[in-house]
Amino acid sequence: MKVEKNNVITLKYSLRIPDTDGEMDMVEVVTEEDPMYFIQGVSGLPEGFENQIEGLVAGDTFDFTVEPEEGYGEFDPEAIVELSRQVFQMEDVDQEELLQIGNVIPMTNEDGERMHGQIVEVKDDVVVMNFNHPLAGKKMHFEGQIISIRPATAEEISHGHVHGEGGVHHH
């Protein structure tokens, strides 16, 4: 079996991105003991990642770089927004704790889409948030190995995620 659409892929990998000096920084490691499972074609992973592993078989290793345009896009300065502090006034929430620089807060936009914003700056009456993906504008270097491949079940395909081992357990 190969890595192709609607197959469940199990793999291990490491992800490095260049830091400000252009040195490669390890940002994520997924091991064989706790591997990643996903359905090729609906993984939510960058298109560039899926394209690179397409056609591999179990045991194959991979080592490639995904450019921003095939990854999480270029950094968008318009995704830095100022929001009124009132937006963050919720019952049972300590604003001081919530509004720390670097905190990532799930928000919903006007269209009801969920997005995550990171706090960049807190002023008296506004909070500056960055809605860019943390890896926007970054080259991503992946290295790893395909551990196993199996066909996804019809239910997994309709739900768009893996069930059973390594997957989402519905209760």
C-alpha positions as CSV (number, residue, x, y, z in Angstrom):
1,M,0.0,0.0,0.0
2,K,1.1,3.5,-0.7
3,V,0.5,6.9,0.8
4,E,-2.5,8.0,-1.2
5,K,-5.9,9.7,-0.7
6,N,-8.1,8.0,1.9
7,N,-5.4,5.9,3.4
8,V,-4.6,6.2,7.1
9,I,-0.9,7.0,7.4
10,T,1.1,6.5,10.6
11,L,4.4,8.3,10.7
12,K,7.1,9.8,12.9
13,Y,8.8,13.0,12.0
14,S,10.8,16.0,13.2
15,L,10.0,19.5,12.2
16,R,12.7,22.3,12.0
17,I,12.2,25.9,11.1
18,P,14.8,28.6,10.5
19,D,15.1,31.0,13.4
20,T,15.9,34.7,12.9
21,D,19.6,33.9,12.3
22,G,18.7,31.2,9.7
23,E,19.8,28.4,12.0
24,M,17.4,25.4,11.9
25,D,15.5,25.1,15.2
26,M,13.7,21.9,16.2
27,V,10.1,22.8,16.9
28,E,8.3,19.5,17.0
29,V,9.3,15.8,17.3
30,V,6.8,13.0,16.8
31,T,8.3,9.6,17.9
32,E,7.5,6.0,16.9
33,E,6.2,5.4,20.4
34,D,3.6,8.2,20.0
35,P,3.3,8.6,16.3
36,M,1.0,10.8,14.2
37,Y,-2.0,9.3,12.4
38,F,-3.9,11.0,9.7
39,I,-5.9,10.4,6.6
40,Q,-4.1,11.4,3.4
41,G,-6.1,14.1,1.6
42,V,-7.9,15.3,4.7
43,S,-5.1,15.6,7.2
44,G,-5.3,19.3,7.8
45,L,-1.5,19.3,7.2
46,P,-0.1,21.7,4.7
47,E,-0.6,20.7,1.1
48,G,3.1,20.7,0.5
49,F,3.5,18.0,3.2
50,E,0.9,15.7,1.7
51,N,2.3,16.2,-1.8
52,Q,5.8,15.3,-0.7
53,I,4.9,12.0,1.0
54,E,2.3,10.9,-1.7
55,G,3.3,7.5,-3.1
56,L,5.6,6.4,-0.3
57,V,5.3,3.0,1.3
58,A,5.7,1.8,4.9
59,G,9.4,2.0,5.9
60,D,10.2,4.8,3.5
61,T,12.0,7.8,5.0
62,F,11.5,11.3,3.9
63,D,13.4,14.5,4.2
64,F,12.1,17.7,2.5
65,T,11.4,21.3,3.0
66,V,7.9,22.9,2.5
67,E,8.0,26.6,1.4
68,P,5.6,29.0,3.0
69,E,3.3,29.1,-0.1
70,E,2.8,25.4,0.2
71,G,2.7,25.5,4.0
72,Y,0.8,28.1,6.1
73,G,1.2,31.0,3.7
74,E,3.2,34.1,3.9
75,F,3.0,36.3,7.0
76,D,0.1,38.6,6.6
77,P,0.5,42.0,8.3
78,E,-3.2,42.6,8.0
79,A,-3.7,39.6,10.4
80,I,-2.3,41.8,13.2
81,V,-5.4,43.4,14.7
82,E,-6.3,45.6,17.6
83,L,-9.3,44.5,19.6
84,S,-11.0,46.4,22.4
85,R,-10.3,45.0,25.8
86,Q,-14.0,44.7,26.3
87,V,-14.0,41.7,24.0
88,F,-12.1,39.8,26.7
89,Q,-14.4,40.6,29.5
90,M,-16.0,37.3,30.4
91,E,-17.3,36.0,33.7
92,D,-15.0,33.8,35.7
93,V,-12.0,35.0,33.7
94,D,-9.1,36.8,35.3
95,Q,-8.1,39.4,32.7
96,E,-4.6,39.9,34.1
97,E,-3.9,36.2,33.6
98,L,-5.7,35.9,30.2
99,L,-4.1,39.0,28.7
100,Q,-0.4,38.0,28.9
101,I,1.8,38.6,25.9
102,G,2.4,35.3,24.0
103,N,-0.9,33.8,25.2
104,V,-2.9,32.2,22.4
105,I,-6.7,32.7,22.6
106,P,-9.3,30.9,20.5
107,M,-11.6,33.4,19.0
108,T,-14.5,33.4,16.5
109,N,-14.6,35.9,13.6
110,E,-17.7,37.5,12.1
111,D,-18.3,34.5,9.9
112,G,-18.3,32.2,12.9
113,E,-14.9,30.6,11.9
114,R,-12.7,29.6,14.7
115,M,-9.3,31.1,14.7
116,H,-6.4,31.4,17.2
117,G,-4.9,34.8,18.0
118,Q,-1.7,35.4,19.9
119,I,-1.4,38.4,22.1
120,V,1.4,40.7,20.9
121,E,0.8,43.8,23.0
122,V,-1.6,44.8,25.7
123,K,-2.5,48.5,26.0
124,D,-4.9,50.4,28.3
125,D,-8.0,49.8,26.2
126,V,-6.9,47.6,23.3
127,V,-5.2,44.3,22.9
128,V,-3.0,43.7,19.8
129,M,-3.4,40.2,18.4
130,N,-1.7,38.3,15.7
131,F,-3.9,35.8,13.8
132,N,-1.2,34.5,11.5
133,H,-0.5,30.8,11.9
134,P,2.6,30.5,14.1
135,L,4.4,28.9,11.1
136,A,3.2,31.5,8.5
137,G,6.1,32.7,6.4
138,K,8.3,29.9,7.7
139,K,10.1,27.3,5.7
140,M,9.4,23.9,7.3
141,H,11.9,21.1,7.1
142,F,10.4,17.7,7.8
143,E,12.4,14.5,8.3
144,G,10.8,11.2,9.2
145,Q,9.6,7.8,8.3
146,I,6.3,6.2,7.2
147,I,5.5,3.5,9.9
148,S,2.3,2.0,8.5
149,I,-0.5,2.5,6.0
150,R,-4.0,1.1,6.0
151,P,-7.2,2.0,4.1
152,A,-9.5,4.4,6.0
153,T,-12.9,3.1,6.8
154,A,-16.0,4.7,5.2
155,E,-16.8,6.1,8.6
156,E,-13.4,7.7,9.0
157,I,-13.6,9.2,5.6
158,S,-17.0,10.7,6.2
159,H,-15.8,12.1,9.6
160,G,-12.5,13.2,8.2
161,H,-10.4,11.8,10.9
162,V,-8.9,8.6,12.2
163,H,-10.8,6.4,14.7
164,G,-9.5,3.7,16.9
165,E,-5.8,3.5,17.7
166,G,-4.2,7.0,17.6
167,G,-7.4,8.6,16.6
168,V,-10.4,10.4,17.9
169,H,-12.6,8.4,20.2
170,H,-16.2,9.2,20.0
171,H,-18.2,8.6,23.2
